[in-house]
């Protein structure tokens, strides 16, 4: 009974940490992309052309 409970809690923690790591890495990635002037111009051109 106890081991089953710890398994479930470990699963929840692992899932949460995976989501947190993914969010953190994607935020950092987007921030890094935003710092690059070439990509900034490319994105601005892509969004202005689509409208």
N, C-alpha and C positions, 0 to 999 in steps of 0.2 A: 504494500500500500504506500509506504513512504517513498520507495524508489520510483513508483509511478508518478507520484506528485513532483518529485525533483526532476524527473524527465520532462514533464509538462512545463514546469517553470523554466528549465534550461532552454526548452524549445522557444518559449516566449521571449526570453532574453536574447537568444541567438537571432530570432527574427527581428526584434527591435533593433539590435545592434547592426544587423545587416542594413535595415532601412536607414538608420542614422548614418552609417558609413556611406551609403549610396547618396544620401542627401548632401552630406558634407563634401564628398568628392565632386558631385555634379555642380554644387554651388561654387566650389573652388575653380572648377573647369570653366564655368560660365564667366566668373570673375576674371580669370586669366585671358579668356577670349575677348572680354571687354577691354582689356588693357592693350591688346594688339591693334594698332591703328589701321593696318591693312584690312583685318577682318571687320573692324568697326565700319570702315568705308564700304566694304562689300555688303554687310548687313543693311546699312542705310540704303544702298543702291537697290538691293533686293526688295526691301519693304516699300521703297518709293515707286519702283516699277510695277509692283503687284497691284498697287492702288489705282 
